[in-house]
Amino acid sequence: MNEHSTPRQPAGDAPQDRNVQNLDYRVAHLRDRLAKGDSAELGVRVEARGPAVLLTGTVPSAQCRDQVLATAEEELAGVPVHSDIVIAETDSPDHAEELA
């Protein structure tokens, strides 16, 4: 190798590969935080989708959803986070159920 050539990076160690590995690590850490946190939210799935992360699932309240999103933003700072989290209906029915 002469003094003007640049060293080649080993296969699988390209900057993009490291970013994906880093994102996978951050996603795993977020899953762990959600499972062990105050809300122990296990109803939310966290998936890496290319350079972004998708949150899906059902939570019992808007407060719980906001807490999950805040934790995700903290853990995944700089990563686009898309949320498709649904709030479970826990209100009493406003009419009697009719059984056939």
NORMO-V970004 format. One record per residue. N is the residue number from 1. SS is DSSP state (h for helix, s for strand, l for the rest). PSI is psi in whole degrees, -180 to 180 (none if undefined). BURIAL is # if it has 24 or more other ideal C-beta (glycine too) atoms within 12 Angstrom, else .. Layout:
n & ss & psi & burial
N & SS & PSI & BURIAL
N & SS & PSI & BURIAL
//
This chain:
n & ss & psi & burial
1 & l & 131 & .
2 & l & 176 & .
3 & l & -13 & .
4 & l & -8 & .
5 & l & 152 & .
6 & l & 145 & .
7 & l & 144 & .
8 & l & 143 & .
9 & l & 143 & .
10 & l & 150 & .
11 & l & 141 & .
12 & l & 2 & .
13 & l & 24 & .
14 & l & 156 & .
15 & h & -39 & .
16 & h & -41 & .
17 & h & -40 & .
18 & h & -37 & .
19 & h & -41 & .
20 & h & -44 & .
21 & h & -41 & .
22 & h & -42 & .
23 & h & -42 & #
24 & h & -42 & .
25 & h & -45 & .
26 & h & -38 & #
27 & h & -45 & #
28 & h & -40 & .
29 & h & -40 & .
30 & h & -45 & #
31 & h & -44 & #
32 & h & -45 & .
33 & h & -41 & #
34 & h & -38 & #
35 & h & -33 & .
36 & h & -5 & .
37 & l & -178 & .
38 & l & -39 & .
39 & l & -14 & .
40 & l & 55 & .
41 & l & 105 & #
42 & l & -3 & .
43 & l & 7 & .
44 & s & 129 & #
45 & s & 140 & #
46 & s & 120 & #
47 & s & 134 & .
48 & s & 130 & #
49 & s & 91 & .
50 & l & -130 & .
51 & l & 2 & .
52 & s & 174 & .
53 & s & 139 & #
54 & s & 129 & #
55 & s & 127 & #
56 & s & 161 & .
57 & s & -170 & #
58 & s & 136 & .
59 & s & 159 & #
60 & l & -20 & .
61 & l & 164 & .
62 & h & -36 & .
63 & h & -42 & .
64 & h & -43 & #
65 & h & -44 & #
66 & h & -37 & .
67 & h & -42 & #
68 & h & -45 & #
69 & h & -39 & #
70 & h & -41 & #
71 & h & -42 & #
72 & h & -44 & #
73 & h & -38 & .
74 & h & -47 & .
75 & h & -33 & #
76 & l & 34 & #
77 & l & 130 & .
78 & l & -6 & .
79 & l & 131 & #
80 & l & 129 & .
81 & s & 125 & #
82 & s & 135 & .
83 & s & 131 & #
84 & s & 51 & .
85 & s & 129 & #
86 & s & 142 & .
87 & s & 126 & .
88 & l & 141 & .
89 & l & 115 & .
90 & l & 6 & .
91 & l & 154 & .
92 & l & 147 & .
93 & l & 148 & .
94 & l & 0 & .
95 & l & 162 & .
96 & l & 145 & .
97 & l & 133 & .
98 & l & 123 & .
99 & l & 137 & .
100 & l & none & .
//
